[in-house]
Amino acid sequence: MAEKEVTFKKETVSKLLTSFFKEEKTKLSGNAALLMAEMLKVFVQEAAQRSLKQADTEDCDQVDIEHLEKILPQLLLDF
């Protein structure tokens, strides 16, 4: 099975991050947005892999939201 490449657009990440800035003077560099996009990519891939492993442990044929919910606390602690 071929792996699909997970990507996040730099512009989308920039808008998401800047929407949480409290002061209008706060700026976000292009490199910071690219770094955050890469971190989101790693986070999503890790969440998918851990959810798949949880589903396999439970002898399930597909990954459901419940599998993600089970791995989420440890995933958040790891990041």
ROGU-425687 format. One record per atom (N, C-alpha, C): residue in three letters; x, y, z. Coordinates in steps of 0.001 Angstrom, whole numbers. Example, Ala and Ser with C-alpha at 12.3 -4.5 7.8 and 13.67 -1.06 7.14 Angstrom:
BEGIN
 vexgu       u       v       w
   ALA   13190   -5690    7800
   ALA   12300   -4500    7800
   ALA   13200   -3300    7800
   SER   12850   -2250    7080
   SER   13670   -1060    7140
   SER   12900      30    7870
END
This chain:
BEGIN
 vexgu       u       v       w
   MET     831   -1170       0
   MET       0       0       0
   MET     886    1247       0
   ALA     629    2173    -908
   ALA    1449    3377   -1029
   ALA    1093    4376      69
   GLU    2127    5011     612
   GLU    1921    6022    1642
   GLU    1658    7359     992
   LYS     637    8060    1482
   LYS     359    9392     976
   LYS    1125   10406    1803
   GLU    1652   11404    1151
   GLU    2407   12457    1819
   GLU    1445   13451    2470
   VAL    1635   13666    3753
   VAL     826   14623    4495
   VAL    1518   15978    4402
   THR     795   16993    3994
   THR    1374   18335    3929
   THR     380   19355    4462
   PHE     912   20433    4969
   PHE     104   21567    5415
   PHE     625   22795    4702
   LYS    -280   23603    4176
   LYS     125   24814    3479
   LYS     653   25835    4480
   LYS    1764   26456    4103
   LYS    2393   27460    4965
   LYS    1414   28597    5282
   GLU     636   28999    4306
   GLU    -305   30098    4497
   GLU   -1398   29732    5504
   THR   -1879   28497    5439
   THR   -2905   28029    6365
   THR   -2366   27989    7788
   VAL   -1164   27475    7943
   VAL    -532   27405    9263
   VAL    -314   28817    9805
   SER     141   29722    8958
   SER     361   31113    9379
   SER    -925   31751    9874
   LYS   -2001   31585    9118
   LYS   -3285   32173    9524
   LYS   -3787   31570   10823
   LEU   -3622   30273   10965
   LEU   -4051   29601   12191
   LEU   -3278   30119   13398
   LEU   -1975   30191   13274
   LEU   -1151   30656   14389
   LEU   -1415   32127   14721
   THR   -1458   32970   13703
   THR   -1642   34401   13964
   THR   -3024   34710   14517
   SER   -3983   33848   14309
   SER   -5323   34090   14860
   SER   -5327   34004   16382
   PHE   -4289   33393   16970
   PHE   -4203   33276   18425
   PHE   -3279   34323   19051
   PHE   -2643   35147   18246
   PHE   -1788   36198   18785
   PHE   -2625   37229   19507
   LYS   -2174   37647   20685
   LYS   -2930   38614   21486
   LYS   -2631   40055   21078
   GLU   -1434   40324   20585
   GLU   -1054   41675   20175
   GLU    -894   41743   18666
   GLU   -1344   42840   18094
   GLU   -1268   42998   16645
   GLU     165   43129   16151
   LYS    1071   43577   17009
   LYS    2472   43761   16628
   LYS    3212   42432   16455
   THR    2688   41370   17001
   THR    3362   40074   16928
   THR    3403   39586   15484
   LYS    4572   39171   15060
   LYS    4772   38701   13683
   LYS    5202   37235   13693
   LEU    5016   36590   12570
   LEU    5411   35195   12385
   LEU    6273   35122   11134
   SER    7504   34654   11291
   SER    8390   34559   10120
   SER    7979   33371    9249
   GLY    8415   33427    8011
   GLY    8133   32329    7083
   GLY    8753   31023    7532
   ASN    9951   31114    8106
   ASN   10621   29905    8594
   ASN    9876   29289    9771
   ALA    9325   30121   10648
   ALA    8567   29608   11789
   ALA    7311   28889   11305
   ALA    6665   29432   10292
   ALA    5473   28787    9739
   ALA    5830   27447    9095
   LEU    6959   27398    8387
   LEU    7397   26140    7781
   LEU    7736   25101    8845
   LEU    8375   25526    9916
   LEU    8714   24617   11005
   LEU    7449   24072   11659
   MET    6490   24938   11902
   MET    5231   24502   12517
   MET    4475   23540   11593
   ALA    4505   23795   10307
   ALA    3862   22894    9345
   ALA    4509   21515    9397
   GLU    5829   21471    9520
   GLU    6534   20191    9616
   GLU    6180   19483   10922
   MET    6079   20228   12011
   MET    5700   19629   13292
   MET    4281   19072   13243
   LEU    3372   19775   12591
   LEU    2006   19277   12424
   LEU    1998   17985   11608
   LYS    2829   17942   10595
   LYS    2932   16743    9761
   LYS    3378   15545   10593
   VAL    4416   15732   11391
   VAL    4923   14654   12243
   VAL    3863   14240   13264
   PHE    3173   15209   13847
   PHE    2139   14936   14847
   PHE    1013   14093   14253
   VAL     547   14467   13085
   VAL    -554   13741   12430
   VAL    -120   12329   12043
   GLN    1085   12180   11517
   GLN    1580   10855   11156
   GLN    1710    9968   12385
   GLU    2219   10514   13471
   GLU    2366    9742   14703
   GLU    1000    9349   15254
   ALA      41   10260   15209
   ALA   -1307    9948   15683
   ALA   -1926    8819   14852
   ALA   -1732    8866   13550
   ALA   -2274    7822   12678
   ALA   -1626    6469   12967
   GLN    -310    6462   13128
   GLN     391    5202   13398
   GLN     -13    4611   14743
   ARG    -104    5449   15769
   ARG    -486    4950   17092
   ARG   -1931    4467   17104
   SER   -2802    5160   16382
   SER   -4202    4729   16308
   SER   -4319    3390   15599
   LEU   -3544    3212   14546
   LEU   -3532    1937   13831
   LEU   -3033     810   14733
   LYS   -1991    1079   15491
   LYS   -1461      71   16418
   LYS   -2498    -282   17485
   GLN   -3225     718   17977
   GLN   -4278     474   18976
   GLN   -5383    -387   18374
   ALA   -5760     -98   17143
   ALA   -6792    -889   16476
   ALA   -6323   -2336   16280
   ASP   -5063   -2503   15902
   ASP   -4511   -3854   15754
   ASP   -4520   -4601   17081
   THR   -4180   -3912   18157
   THR   -4179   -4525   19486
   THR   -5560   -5032   19865
   GLU   -6588   -4310   19422
   GLU   -7973   -4685   19721
   GLU   -8580   -5581   18647
   ASP   -7760   -6068   17726
   ASP   -8212   -6933   16623
   ASP   -9332   -6313   15796
   CYS   -9205   -5026   15519
   CYS  -10177   -4324   14682
   CYS   -9645   -4214   13259
   ASP  -10566   -4238   12297
   ASP  -10180   -4143   10898
   ASP   -9984   -2707   10435
   GLN  -10549   -1761   11166
   GLN  -10405    -359   10787
   GLN  -10197     497   12027
   VAL   -9609    1663   11803
   VAL   -9344    2597   12890
   VAL  -10566    3496   13058
   ASP  -11044    3589   14294
   ASP  -12183    4445   14609
   ASP  -11734    5578   15513
   ILE  -12604    6520   15735
   ILE  -12304    7663   16592
   ILE  -11953    7210   18006
   GLU  -12528    6100   18436
   GLU  -12243    5593   19785
   GLU  -10762    5221   19932
   HIS  -10157    4725   18873
   HIS   -8733    4382   18918
   HIS   -7890    5646   19069
   LEU   -8262    6683   18351
   LEU   -7560    7967   18483
   LEU   -7729    8522   19895
   GLU   -8927    8429   20427
   GLU   -9176    8934   21778
   GLU   -8344    8193   22823
   LYS   -8095    6914   22602
   LYS   -7313    6128   23557
   LYS   -5829    6497   23537
   ILE   -5304    6848   22371
   ILE   -3874    7145   22281
   ILE   -3579    8635   22496
   LEU   -4591    9468   22432
   LEU   -4386   10916   22475
   LEU   -3709   11426   23747
   PRO   -4086   10984   24946
   PRO   -3409   11526   26137
   PRO   -1891   11310   26114
   GLN   -1447   10111   25787
   GLN      -3    9855   25752
   GLN     657   10615   24609
   LEU      -4   10717   23465
   LEU     540   11456   22330
   LEU     773   12913   22712
   LEU    -189   13514   23367
   LEU     -46   14920   23780
   LEU    1072   15102   24791
   LEU    1243   14135   25671
   LEU    2345   14197   26639
   LEU    3701   14065   25929
   ASP    3759   13260   24892
   ASP    5009   13058   24158
   ASP    5404   14283   23358
   PHE    4441   15066   22936
   PHE    4759   16256   22169
   PHE    4791   17464   23076
END
